[in-house]
Amino acid sequence: MKKCLYCGEELSRESIVDFCRRCGVGVWGEKMFNAIVQNMEEAKEKGNLCHTDSKTSFEKDTGKIEKFSL
């Protein structure tokens, strides 16, 4: 299950960003949020987006297991 980094709301697994629309607009504003999402979608379509689970990536890179909490 994928959740918003800010509020913990459940997100679609297909979501290109790791935050919900409400939080994204609240943090960056409507115009910048839309630009971020559009650029991420274009990068994904071109195959230029490497989207990984940061926890798994951290464990792989460091060999350490960290507990992440919001």
PQR file with spaces between the fields and no chain letter, atoms N, CA, C, O and H, PARSE charges and radii, in Angstrom:
ATOM       1  N    MET     1       0.842   -1.172    0.000 -0.4000 1.5000
ATOM       2  CA   MET     1       0.000    0.000    0.000 -0.0000 2.0000
ATOM       3  C    MET     1       0.898    1.249    0.000  0.5500 1.7000
ATOM       4  O    MET     1       1.861    1.334    0.762 -0.5500 1.4000
ATOM       5  N    LYS     2       0.571    2.187   -0.845 -0.4000 1.5000
ATOM       6  CA   LYS     2       1.324    3.420   -0.972 -0.0000 2.0000
ATOM       7  C    LYS     2       0.563    4.524   -0.234  0.5500 1.7000
ATOM       8  O    LYS     2      -0.657    4.633   -0.361 -0.5500 1.4000
ATOM       9  H    LYS     2      -0.212    2.117   -1.464  0.4000 1.0000
ATOM      10  N    LYS     3       1.287    5.341    0.538 -0.4000 1.5000
ATOM      11  CA   LYS     3       0.648    6.408    1.309 -0.0000 2.0000
ATOM      12  C    LYS     3       1.354    7.734    1.080  0.5500 1.7000
ATOM      13  O    LYS     3       2.540    7.781    0.756 -0.5500 1.4000
ATOM      14  H    LYS     3       2.278    5.252    0.641  0.4000 1.0000
ATOM      15  N    CYS     4       0.598    8.803    1.256 -0.4000 1.5000
ATOM      16  CA   CYS     4       1.129   10.162    1.144 -0.0000 2.0000
ATOM      17  C    CYS     4       2.210   10.377    2.202  0.5500 1.7000
ATOM      18  O    CYS     4       2.028   10.021    3.366 -0.5500 1.4000
ATOM      19  H    CYS     4      -0.366    8.764    1.519  0.4000 1.0000
ATOM      20  N    LEU     5       3.320   10.953    1.795 -0.4000 1.5000
ATOM      21  CA   LEU     5       4.421   11.229    2.715 -0.0000 2.0000
ATOM      22  C    LEU     5       4.045   12.230    3.795  0.5500 1.7000
ATOM      23  O    LEU     5       4.635   12.228    4.875 -0.5500 1.4000
ATOM      24  H    LEU     5       3.468   11.243    0.850  0.4000 1.0000
ATOM      25  N    TYR     6       3.073   13.080    3.516 -0.4000 1.5000
ATOM      26  CA   TYR     6       2.716   14.145    4.446 -0.0000 2.0000
ATOM      27  C    TYR     6       1.569   13.777    5.384  0.5500 1.7000
ATOM      28  O    TYR     6       1.676   13.977    6.594 -0.5500 1.4000
ATOM      29  H    TYR     6       2.593   13.081    2.638  0.4000 1.0000
ATOM      30  N    CYS     7       0.483   13.246    4.847 -0.4000 1.5000
ATOM      31  CA   CYS     7      -0.709   13.008    5.675 -0.0000 2.0000
ATOM      32  C    CYS     7      -1.044   11.539    5.876  0.5500 1.7000
ATOM      33  O    CYS     7      -1.862   11.205    6.732 -0.5500 1.4000
ATOM      34  H    CYS     7       0.397   13.083    3.864  0.4000 1.0000
ATOM      35  N    GLY     8      -0.426   10.658    5.102 -0.4000 1.5000
ATOM      36  CA   GLY     8      -0.674    9.232    5.245 -0.0000 2.0000
ATOM      37  C    GLY     8      -1.889    8.715    4.481  0.5500 1.7000
ATOM      38  O    GLY     8      -2.234    7.539    4.593 -0.5500 1.4000
ATOM      39  H    GLY     8       0.239   10.929    4.405  0.4000 1.0000
ATOM      40  N    GLU     9      -2.536    9.575    3.713 -0.4000 1.5000
ATOM      41  CA   GLU     9      -3.693    9.147    2.913 -0.0000 2.0000
ATOM      42  C    GLU     9      -3.251    8.076    1.919  0.5500 1.7000
ATOM      43  O    GLU     9      -2.156    8.147    1.361 -0.5500 1.4000
ATOM      44  H    GLU     9      -2.255   10.530    3.622  0.4000 1.0000
ATOM      45  N    GLU    10      -4.102    7.099    1.709 -0.4000 1.5000
ATOM      46  CA   GLU    10      -3.811    6.022    0.777 -0.0000 2.0000
ATOM      47  C    GLU    10      -3.748    6.557   -0.650  0.5500 1.7000
ATOM      48  O    GLU    10      -4.596    7.350   -1.061 -0.5500 1.4000
ATOM      49  H    GLU    10      -4.991    7.042    2.163  0.4000 1.0000
ATOM      50  N    LEU    11      -2.742    6.122   -1.400 -0.4000 1.5000
ATOM      51  CA   LEU    11      -2.567    6.540   -2.790 -0.0000 2.0000
ATOM      52  C    LEU    11      -2.672    5.342   -3.706  0.5500 1.7000
ATOM      53  O    LEU    11      -2.454    4.204   -3.293 -0.5500 1.4000
ATOM      54  H    LEU    11      -2.054    5.478   -1.066  0.4000 1.0000
ATOM      55  N    SER    12      -3.004    5.606   -4.935 -0.4000 1.5000
ATOM      56  CA   SER    12      -3.012    4.566   -5.956 -0.0000 2.0000
ATOM      57  C    SER    12      -1.582    4.099   -6.180  0.5500 1.7000
ATOM      58  O    SER    12      -0.650    4.902   -6.132 -0.5500 1.4000
ATOM      59  H    SER    12      -3.181    6.531   -5.271  0.4000 1.0000
ATOM      60  N    ARG    13      -1.408    2.821   -6.420 -0.4000 1.5000
ATOM      61  CA   ARG    13      -0.067    2.296   -6.686 -0.0000 2.0000
ATOM      62  C    ARG    13       0.520    2.913   -7.953  0.5500 1.7000
ATOM      63  O    ARG    13       1.739    2.955   -8.117 -0.5500 1.4000
ATOM      64  H    ARG    13      -2.165    2.169   -6.458  0.4000 1.0000
ATOM      65  N    GLU    14      -0.336    3.385   -8.837 -0.4000 1.5000
ATOM      66  CA   GLU    14       0.116    3.986  -10.086 -0.0000 2.0000
ATOM      67  C    GLU    14       0.479    5.467   -9.922  0.5500 1.7000
ATOM      68  O    GLU    14       0.951    6.088  -10.874 -0.5500 1.4000
ATOM      69  H    GLU    14      -1.326    3.350   -8.703  0.4000 1.0000
ATOM      70  N    SER    15       0.270    6.030   -8.752 -0.4000 1.5000
ATOM      71  CA   SER    15       0.565    7.442   -8.527 -0.0000 2.0000
ATOM      72  C    SER    15       2.032    7.723   -8.839  0.5500 1.7000
ATOM      73  O    SER    15       2.921    7.008   -8.375 -0.5500 1.4000
ATOM      74  H    SER    15      -0.113    5.525   -7.979  0.4000 1.0000
ATOM      75  N    ILE    16       2.272    8.741   -9.607 -0.4000 1.5000
ATOM      76  CA   ILE    16       3.621    9.095  -10.038 -0.0000 2.0000
ATOM      77  C    ILE    16       4.402    9.796   -8.929  0.5500 1.7000
ATOM      78  O    ILE    16       5.633    9.809   -8.947 -0.5500 1.4000
ATOM      79  H    ILE    16       1.550    9.322   -9.983  0.4000 1.0000
ATOM      80  N    VAL    17       3.694   10.375   -7.972 -0.4000 1.5000
ATOM      81  CA   VAL    17       4.315   11.074   -6.852 -0.0000 2.0000
ATOM      82  C    VAL    17       3.905   10.404   -5.540  0.5500 1.7000
ATOM      83  O    VAL    17       2.897    9.699   -5.489 -0.5500 1.4000
ATOM      84  H    VAL    17       2.694   10.365   -7.958  0.4000 1.0000
ATOM      85  N    ASP    18       4.673   10.621   -4.498 -0.4000 1.5000
ATOM      86  CA   ASP    18       4.418    9.980   -3.213 -0.0000 2.0000
ATOM      87  C    ASP    18       3.684   10.897   -2.238  0.5500 1.7000
ATOM      88  O    ASP    18       3.912   10.842   -1.029 -0.5500 1.4000
ATOM      89  H    ASP    18       5.492   11.193   -4.540  0.4000 1.0000
ATOM      90  N    PHE    19       2.809   11.732   -2.769 -0.4000 1.5000
ATOM      91  CA   PHE    19       1.994   12.602   -1.937 -0.0000 2.0000
ATOM      92  C    PHE    19       0.664   12.829   -2.625  0.5500 1.7000
ATOM      93  O    PHE    19       0.566   12.760   -3.850 -0.5500 1.4000
ATOM      94  H    PHE    19       2.624   11.777   -3.751  0.4000 1.0000
ATOM      95  N    CYS    20      -0.361   13.101   -1.828 -0.4000 1.5000
ATOM      96  CA   CYS    20      -1.700   13.301   -2.386 -0.0000 2.0000
ATOM      97  C    CYS    20      -1.822   14.709   -2.980  0.5500 1.7000
ATOM      98  O    CYS    20      -0.995   15.581   -2.714 -0.5500 1.4000
ATOM      99  H    CYS    20      -0.282   13.158   -0.833  0.4000 1.0000
ATOM     100  N    ARG    21      -2.832   14.908   -3.760 -0.4000 1.5000
ATOM     101  CA   ARG    21      -3.056   16.204   -4.402 -0.0000 2.0000
ATOM     102  C    ARG    21      -3.216   17.314   -3.372  0.5500 1.7000
ATOM     103  O    ARG    21      -2.640   18.393   -3.516 -0.5500 1.4000
ATOM     104  H    ARG    21      -3.504   14.200   -3.976  0.4000 1.0000
ATOM     105  N    ARG    22      -4.002   17.046   -2.331 -0.4000 1.5000
ATOM     106  CA   ARG    22      -4.256   18.073   -1.310 -0.0000 2.0000
ATOM     107  C    ARG    22      -2.945   18.548   -0.684  0.5500 1.7000
ATOM     108  O    ARG    22      -2.720   19.751   -0.549 -0.5500 1.4000
ATOM     109  H    ARG    22      -4.470   16.170   -2.214  0.4000 1.0000
ATOM     110  N    CYS    23      -2.089   17.616   -0.308 -0.4000 1.5000
ATOM     111  CA   CYS    23      -0.812   17.990    0.306 -0.0000 2.0000
ATOM     112  C    CYS    23       0.124   18.634   -0.710  0.5500 1.7000
ATOM     113  O    CYS    23       0.805   19.611   -0.396 -0.5500 1.4000
ATOM     114  H    CYS    23      -2.272   16.639   -0.418  0.4000 1.0000
ATOM     115  N    GLY    24       0.161   18.099   -1.912 -0.4000 1.5000
ATOM     116  CA   GLY    24       1.019   18.666   -2.953 -0.0000 2.0000
ATOM     117  C    GLY    24       0.675   20.114   -3.252  0.5500 1.7000
ATOM     118  O    GLY    24       1.563   20.959   -3.366 -0.5500 1.4000
ATOM     119  H    GLY    24      -0.392   17.306   -2.167  0.4000 1.0000
ATOM     120  N    VAL    25      -0.612   20.398   -3.380 -0.4000 1.5000
ATOM     121  CA   VAL    25      -1.053   21.778   -3.633 -0.0000 2.0000
ATOM     122  C    VAL    25      -0.769   22.633   -2.406  0.5500 1.7000
ATOM     123  O    VAL    25      -0.382   23.794   -2.537 -0.5500 1.4000
ATOM     124  H    VAL    25      -1.333   19.711   -3.288  0.4000 1.0000
ATOM     125  N    GLY    26      -0.956   22.074   -1.222 -0.4000 1.5000
ATOM     126  CA   GLY    26      -0.693   22.816    0.010 -0.0000 2.0000
ATOM     127  C    GLY    26       0.776   23.184    0.174  0.5500 1.7000
ATOM     128  O    GLY    26       1.094   24.240    0.722 -0.5500 1.4000
ATOM     129  H    GLY    26      -1.270   21.131   -1.116  0.4000 1.0000
ATOM     130  N    VAL    27       1.657   22.338   -0.287 -0.4000 1.5000
ATOM     131  CA   VAL    27       3.095   22.576   -0.156 -0.0000 2.0000
ATOM     132  C    VAL    27       3.616   23.483   -1.270  0.5500 1.7000
ATOM     133  O    VAL    27       4.328   24.449   -0.997 -0.5500 1.4000
ATOM     134  H    VAL    27       1.399   21.480   -0.732  0.4000 1.0000
ATOM     135  N    TRP    28       3.270   23.181   -2.520 -0.4000 1.5000
ATOM     136  CA   TRP    28       3.849   23.909   -3.654 -0.0000 2.0000
ATOM     137  C    TRP    28       2.907   24.875   -4.354  0.5500 1.7000
ATOM     138  O    TRP    28       3.363   25.697   -5.148 -0.5500 1.4000
ATOM     139  H    TRP    28       2.692   22.396   -2.742  0.4000 1.0000
ATOM     140  N    GLY    29       1.630   24.806   -4.091 -0.4000 1.5000
ATOM     141  CA   GLY    29       0.667   25.618   -4.822 -0.0000 2.0000
ATOM     142  C    GLY    29       0.199   24.860   -6.060  0.5500 1.7000
ATOM     143  O    GLY    29       0.870   23.945   -6.538 -0.5500 1.4000
ATOM     144  H    GLY    29       1.259   24.138   -3.445  0.4000 1.0000
ATOM     145  N    GLU    30      -0.963   25.259   -6.568 -0.4000 1.5000
ATOM     146  CA   GLU    30      -1.614   24.563   -7.686 -0.0000 2.0000
ATOM     147  C    GLU    30      -0.733   24.489   -8.935  0.5500 1.7000
ATOM     148  O    GLU    30      -0.548   23.416   -9.508 -0.5500 1.4000
ATOM     149  H    GLU    30      -1.508   26.002   -6.180  0.4000 1.0000
ATOM     150  N    LYS    31      -0.196   25.631   -9.347 -0.4000 1.5000
ATOM     151  CA   LYS    31       0.567   25.686  -10.596 -0.0000 2.0000
ATOM     152  C    LYS    31       1.835   24.824  -10.526  0.5500 1.7000
ATOM     153  O    LYS    31       2.113   24.063  -11.453 -0.5500 1.4000
ATOM     154  H    LYS    31      -0.346   26.503   -8.881  0.4000 1.0000
ATOM     155  N    MET    32       2.591   24.934   -9.456 -0.4000 1.5000
ATOM     156  CA   MET    32       3.831   24.162   -9.325 -0.0000 2.0000
ATOM     157  C    MET    32       3.518   22.678   -9.158  0.5500 1.7000
ATOM     158  O    MET    32       4.213   21.842   -9.737 -0.5500 1.4000
ATOM     159  H    MET    32       2.366   25.552   -8.703  0.4000 1.0000
ATOM     160  N    PHE    33       2.496   22.327   -8.384 -0.4000 1.5000
ATOM     161  CA   PHE    33       2.109   20.931   -8.219 -0.0000 2.0000
ATOM     162  C    PHE    33       1.794   20.315   -9.575  0.5500 1.7000
ATOM     163  O    PHE    33       2.278   19.227   -9.888 -0.5500 1.4000
ATOM     164  H    PHE    33       1.932   23.005   -7.914  0.4000 1.0000
ATOM     165  N    ASN    34       0.986   20.999  -10.386 -0.4000 1.5000
ATOM     166  CA   ASN    34       0.632   20.487  -11.712 -0.0000 2.0000
ATOM     167  C    ASN    34       1.873   20.314  -12.585  0.5500 1.7000
ATOM     168  O    ASN    34       1.974   19.338  -13.329 -0.5500 1.4000
ATOM     169  H    ASN    34       0.593   21.883  -10.132  0.4000 1.0000
ATOM     170  N    ALA    35       2.819   21.252  -12.502 -0.4000 1.5000
ATOM     171  CA   ALA    35       4.054   21.156  -13.282 -0.0000 2.0000
ATOM     172  C    ALA    35       4.883   19.950  -12.834  0.5500 1.7000
ATOM     173  O    ALA    35       5.442   19.240  -13.669 -0.5500 1.4000
ATOM     174  H    ALA    35       2.737   22.045  -11.899  0.4000 1.0000
ATOM     175  N    ILE    36       4.963   19.717  -11.539 -0.4000 1.5000
ATOM     176  CA   ILE    36       5.717   18.570  -11.014 -0.0000 2.0000
ATOM     177  C    ILE    36       5.123   17.273  -11.530  0.5500 1.7000
ATOM     178  O    ILE    36       5.843   16.412  -12.035 -0.5500 1.4000
ATOM     179  H    ILE    36       4.509   20.294  -10.860  0.4000 1.0000
ATOM     180  N    VAL    37       3.813   17.132  -11.404 -0.4000 1.5000
ATOM     181  CA   VAL    37       3.144   15.903  -11.843 -0.0000 2.0000
ATOM     182  C    VAL    37       3.310   15.715  -13.343  0.5500 1.7000
ATOM     183  O    VAL    37       3.595   14.606  -13.795 -0.5500 1.4000
ATOM     184  H    VAL    37       3.228   17.832  -10.994  0.4000 1.0000
ATOM     185  N    GLN    38       3.136   16.773  -14.117 -0.4000 1.5000
ATOM     186  CA   GLN    38       3.271   16.676  -15.571 -0.0000 2.0000
ATOM     187  C    GLN    38       4.694   16.254  -15.950  0.5500 1.7000
ATOM     188  O    GLN    38       4.873   15.378  -16.796 -0.5500 1.4000
ATOM     189  H    GLN    38       2.904   17.673  -13.749  0.4000 1.0000
ATOM     190  N    ASN    39       5.694   16.863  -15.338 -0.4000 1.5000
ATOM     191  CA   ASN    39       7.085   16.519  -15.649 -0.0000 2.0000
ATOM     192  C    ASN    39       7.415   15.082  -15.247  0.5500 1.7000
ATOM     193  O    ASN    39       8.143   14.388  -15.956 -0.5500 1.4000
ATOM     194  H    ASN    39       5.549   17.575  -14.650  0.4000 1.0000
ATOM     195  N    MET    40       6.885   14.643  -14.120 -0.4000 1.5000
ATOM     196  CA   MET    40       7.114   13.260  -13.680 -0.0000 2.0000
ATOM     197  C    MET    40       6.458   12.280  -14.644  0.5500 1.7000
ATOM     198  O    MET    40       7.045   11.248  -14.970 -0.5500 1.4000
ATOM     199  H    MET    40       6.293   15.207  -13.544  0.4000 1.0000
ATOM     200  N    GLU    41       5.246   12.589  -15.104 -0.4000 1.5000
ATOM     201  CA   GLU    41       4.550   11.705  -16.049 -0.0000 2.0000
ATOM     202  C    GLU    41       5.295   11.635  -17.374  0.5500 1.7000
ATOM     203  O    GLU    41       5.413   10.559  -17.961 -0.5500 1.4000
ATOM     204  H    GLU    41       4.769   13.427  -14.839  0.4000 1.0000
ATOM     205  N    GLU    42       5.800   12.771  -17.854 -0.4000 1.5000
ATOM     206  CA   GLU    42       6.564   12.786  -19.102 -0.0000 2.0000
ATOM     207  C    GLU    42       7.854   11.980  -18.958  0.5500 1.7000
ATOM     208  O    GLU    42       8.225   11.242  -19.871 -0.5500 1.4000
ATOM     209  H    GLU    42       5.704   13.645  -17.378  0.4000 1.0000
ATOM     210  N    ALA    43       8.532   12.112  -17.835 -0.4000 1.5000
ATOM     211  CA   ALA    43       9.760   11.353  -17.596 -0.0000 2.0000
ATOM     212  C    ALA    43       9.464    9.858  -17.559  0.5500 1.7000
ATOM     213  O    ALA    43      10.239    9.061  -18.088 -0.5500 1.4000
ATOM     214  H    ALA    43       8.230   12.711  -17.094  0.4000 1.0000
ATOM     215  N    LYS    44       8.362    9.475  -16.947 -0.4000 1.5000
ATOM     216  CA   LYS    44       7.987    8.058  -16.881 -0.0000 2.0000
ATOM     217  C    LYS    44       7.722    7.508  -18.279  0.5500 1.7000
ATOM     218  O    LYS    44       8.166    6.410  -18.614 -0.5500 1.4000
ATOM     219  H    LYS    44       7.733   10.123  -16.518  0.4000 1.0000
ATOM     220  N    GLU    45       6.992    8.281  -19.100 -0.4000 1.5000
ATOM     221  CA   GLU    45       6.685    7.846  -20.465 -0.0000 2.0000
ATOM     222  C    GLU    45       7.956    7.659  -21.294  0.5500 1.7000
ATOM     223  O    GLU    45       8.022    6.762  -22.135 -0.5500 1.4000
ATOM     224  H    GLU    45       6.632    9.173  -18.828  0.4000 1.0000
ATOM     225  N    LYS    46       8.962    8.500  -21.058 -0.4000 1.5000
ATOM     226  CA   LYS    46      10.219    8.414  -21.801 -0.0000 2.0000
ATOM     227  C    LYS    46      11.154    7.355  -21.235  0.5500 1.7000
ATOM     228  O    LYS    46      12.182    7.037  -21.832 -0.5500 1.4000
ATOM     229  H    LYS    46       8.908    9.229  -20.375  0.4000 1.0000
ATOM     230  N    GLY    47      10.787    6.807  -20.071 -0.4000 1.5000
ATOM     231  CA   GLY    47      11.641    5.809  -19.437 -0.0000 2.0000
ATOM     232  C    GLY    47      12.786    6.414  -18.652  0.5500 1.7000
ATOM     233  O    GLY    47      13.761    5.729  -18.344 -0.5500 1.4000
ATOM     234  H    GLY    47       9.951    7.064  -19.585  0.4000 1.0000
ATOM     235  N    ASN    48      12.676    7.689  -18.326 -0.4000 1.5000
ATOM     236  CA   ASN    48      13.733    8.393  -17.606 -0.0000 2.0000
ATOM     237  C    ASN    48      13.480    8.487  -16.109  0.5500 1.7000
ATOM     238  O    ASN    48      14.182    9.217  -15.409 -0.5500 1.4000
ATOM     239  H    ASN    48      11.883    8.245  -18.576  0.4000 1.0000
ATOM     240  N    LEU    49      12.506    7.771  -15.617 -0.4000 1.5000
ATOM     241  CA   LEU    49      12.147    7.861  -14.209 -0.0000 2.0000
ATOM     242  C    LEU    49      12.475    6.554  -13.509  0.5500 1.7000
ATOM     243  O    LEU    49      11.963    5.496  -13.876 -0.5500 1.4000
ATOM     244  H    LEU    49      11.935    7.177  -16.185  0.4000 1.0000
ATOM     245  N    CYS    50      13.316    6.633  -12.516 -0.4000 1.5000
ATOM     246  CA   CYS    50      13.648    5.465  -11.706 -0.0000 2.0000
ATOM     247  C    CYS    50      12.941    5.642  -10.380  0.5500 1.7000
ATOM     248  O    CYS    50      13.417    6.376   -9.514 -0.5500 1.4000
ATOM     249  H    CYS    50      13.731    7.493  -12.218  0.4000 1.0000
ATOM     250  N    HIS    51      11.820    4.982  -10.212 -0.4000 1.5000
ATOM     251  CA   HIS    51      11.002    5.143   -9.013 -0.0000 2.0000
ATOM     252  C    HIS    51      11.215    3.929   -8.124  0.5500 1.7000
ATOM     253  O    HIS    51      10.835    2.814   -8.480 -0.5500 1.4000
ATOM     254  H    HIS    51      11.433    4.385  -10.915  0.4000 1.0000
ATOM     255  N    THR    52      11.829    4.152   -6.956 -0.4000 1.5000
ATOM     256  CA   THR    52      12.099    3.047   -6.042 -0.0000 2.0000
ATOM     257  C    THR    52      11.521    3.336   -4.673  0.5500 1.7000
ATOM     258  O    THR    52      11.194    4.478   -4.349 -0.5500 1.4000
ATOM     259  H    THR    52      12.138    5.058   -6.666  0.4000 1.0000
ATOM     260  N    ASP    53      11.404    2.320   -3.898 -0.4000 1.5000
ATOM     261  CA   ASP    53      10.997    2.446   -2.507 -0.0000 2.0000
ATOM     262  C    ASP    53      12.216    2.912   -1.732  0.5500 1.7000
ATOM     263  O    ASP    53      13.217    2.197   -1.685 -0.5500 1.4000
ATOM     264  H    ASP    53      11.671    1.393   -4.161  0.4000 1.0000
ATOM     265  N    SER    54      12.164    4.092   -1.121 -0.4000 1.5000
ATOM     266  CA   SER    54      13.342    4.649   -0.458 -0.0000 2.0000
ATOM     267  C    SER    54      13.825    3.765    0.683  0.5500 1.7000
ATOM     268  O    SER    54      15.030    3.686    0.923 -0.5500 1.4000
ATOM     269  H    SER    54      11.351    4.673   -1.160  0.4000 1.0000
ATOM     270  N    LYS    55      12.926    3.104    1.388 -0.4000 1.5000
ATOM     271  CA   LYS    55      13.329    2.224    2.490 -0.0000 2.0000
ATOM     272  C    LYS    55      14.128    1.045    1.952  0.5500 1.7000
ATOM     273  O    LYS    55      15.193    0.723    2.478 -0.5500 1.4000
ATOM     274  H    LYS    55      11.947    3.168    1.193  0.4000 1.0000
ATOM     275  N    THR    56      13.623    0.406    0.913 -0.4000 1.5000
ATOM     276  CA   THR    56      14.318   -0.730    0.317 -0.0000 2.0000
ATOM     277  C    THR    56      15.662   -0.287   -0.243  0.5500 1.7000
ATOM     278  O    THR    56      16.661   -0.989   -0.087 -0.5500 1.4000
ATOM     279  H    THR    56      12.757    0.669    0.485  0.4000 1.0000
ATOM     280  N    SER    57      15.693    0.864   -0.889 -0.4000 1.5000
ATOM     281  CA   SER    57      16.916    1.383   -1.465 -0.0000 2.0000
ATOM     282  C    SER    57      17.950    1.660   -0.373  0.5500 1.7000
ATOM     283  O    SER    57      19.130    1.353   -0.547 -0.5500 1.4000
ATOM     284  H    SER    57      14.882    1.434   -1.015  0.4000 1.0000
ATOM     285  N    PHE    58      17.523    2.232    0.737 -0.4000 1.5000
ATOM     286  CA   PHE    58      18.417    2.532    1.851 -0.0000 2.0000
ATOM     287  C    PHE    58      19.022    1.250    2.413  0.5500 1.7000
ATOM     288  O    PHE    58      20.227    1.178    2.652 -0.5500 1.4000
ATOM     289  H    PHE    58      16.565    2.481    0.878  0.4000 1.0000
ATOM     290  N    GLU    59      18.186    0.247    2.621 -0.4000 1.5000
ATOM     291  CA   GLU    59      18.663   -1.030    3.153 -0.0000 2.0000
ATOM     292  C    GLU    59      19.666   -1.666    2.207  0.5500 1.7000
ATOM     293  O    GLU    59      20.685   -2.204    2.641 -0.5500 1.4000
ATOM     294  H    GLU    59      17.207    0.306    2.428  0.4000 1.0000
ATOM     295  N    LYS    60      19.377   -1.605    0.910 -0.4000 1.5000
ATOM     296  CA   LYS    60      20.260   -2.201   -0.095 -0.0000 2.0000
ATOM     297  C    LYS    60      21.609   -1.478   -0.114  0.5500 1.7000
ATOM     298  O    LYS    60      22.660   -2.117   -0.176 -0.5500 1.4000
ATOM     299  H    LYS    60      18.549   -1.168    0.558  0.4000 1.0000
ATOM     300  N    ASP    61      21.575   -0.139   -0.062 -0.4000 1.5000
ATOM     301  CA   ASP    61      22.804    0.649   -0.150 -0.0000 2.0000
ATOM     302  C    ASP    61      23.659    0.574    1.110  0.5500 1.7000
ATOM     303  O    ASP    61      24.887    0.575    1.018 -0.5500 1.4000
ATOM     304  H    ASP    61      20.722    0.380   -0.012  0.4000 1.0000
ATOM     305  N    THR    62      23.036    0.510    2.284 -0.4000 1.5000
ATOM     306  CA   THR    62      23.776    0.598    3.526 -0.0000 2.0000
ATOM     307  C    THR    62      23.869   -0.707    4.293  0.5500 1.7000
ATOM     308  O    THR    62      24.742   -0.873    5.146 -0.5500 1.4000
ATOM     309  H    THR    62      22.039    0.509    2.359  0.4000 1.0000
ATOM     310  N    GLY    63      22.961   -1.643    3.988 -0.4000 1.5000
ATOM     311  CA   GLY    63      22.920   -2.871    4.744 -0.0000 2.0000
ATOM     312  C    GLY    63      22.229   -2.698    6.082  0.5500 1.7000
ATOM     313  O    GLY    63      22.149   -3.641    6.871 -0.5500 1.4000
ATOM     314  H    GLY    63      22.252   -1.508    3.295  0.4000 1.0000
ATOM     315  N    LYS    64      21.727   -1.494    6.344 -0.4000 1.5000
ATOM     316  CA   LYS    64      21.064   -1.201    7.608 -0.0000 2.0000
ATOM     317  C    LYS    64      19.555   -1.211    7.420  0.5500 1.7000
ATOM     318  O    LYS    64      19.040   -0.868    6.356 -0.5500 1.4000
ATOM     319  H    LYS    64      21.792   -0.729    5.703  0.4000 1.0000
ATOM     320  N    ILE    65      18.877   -1.602    8.452 -0.4000 1.5000
ATOM     321  CA   ILE    65      17.421   -1.541    8.460 -0.0000 2.0000
ATOM     322  C    ILE    65      17.022   -0.418    9.394  0.5500 1.7000
ATOM     323  O    ILE    65      17.343   -0.442   10.583 -0.5500 1.4000
ATOM     324  H    ILE    65      19.295   -1.880    9.316  0.4000 1.0000
ATOM     325  N    GLU    66      16.334    0.547    8.864 -0.4000 1.5000
ATOM     326  CA   GLU    66      15.888    1.697    9.644 -0.0000 2.0000
ATOM     327  C    GLU    66      14.368    1.656    9.754  0.5500 1.7000
ATOM     328  O    GLU    66      13.690    1.236    8.816 -0.5500 1.4000
ATOM     329  H    GLU    66      16.073    0.566    7.899  0.4000 1.0000
ATOM     330  N    LYS    67      13.843    2.078   10.860 -0.4000 1.5000
ATOM     331  CA   LYS    67      12.402    2.187   11.016 -0.0000 2.0000
ATOM     332  C    LYS    67      11.989    3.590   10.606  0.5500 1.7000
ATOM     333  O    LYS    67      12.439    4.579   11.184 -0.5500 1.4000
ATOM     334  H    LYS    67      14.394    2.419   11.622  0.4000 1.0000
ATOM     335  N    PHE    68      11.129    3.661    9.603 -0.4000 1.5000
ATOM     336  CA   PHE    68      10.634    4.941    9.126 -0.0000 2.0000
ATOM     337  C    PHE    68       9.250    5.164    9.692  0.5500 1.7000
ATOM     338  O    PHE    68       8.422    4.253    9.690 -0.5500 1.4000
ATOM     339  H    PHE    68      10.763    2.858    9.133  0.4000 1.0000
ATOM     340  N    SER    69       8.994    6.346   10.168 -0.4000 1.5000
ATOM     341  CA   SER    69       7.651    6.654   10.643 -0.0000 2.0000
ATOM     342  C    SER    69       7.319    8.088   10.281  0.5500 1.7000
ATOM     343  O    SER    69       8.200    8.935   10.133 -0.5500 1.4000
ATOM     344  H    SER    69       9.667    7.086   10.169  0.4000 1.0000
ATOM     345  N    LEU    70       6.047    8.334   10.146 -0.4000 1.5000
ATOM     346  CA   LEU    70       5.580    9.687    9.815 -0.0000 2.0000
ATOM     347  C    LEU    70       5.028   10.352   11.035  0.5500 1.7000
ATOM     348  O    LEU    70       4.583   11.498   10.966 -0.5500 1.4000
ATOM     349  H    LEU    70       5.332    7.646   10.266  0.4000 1.0000
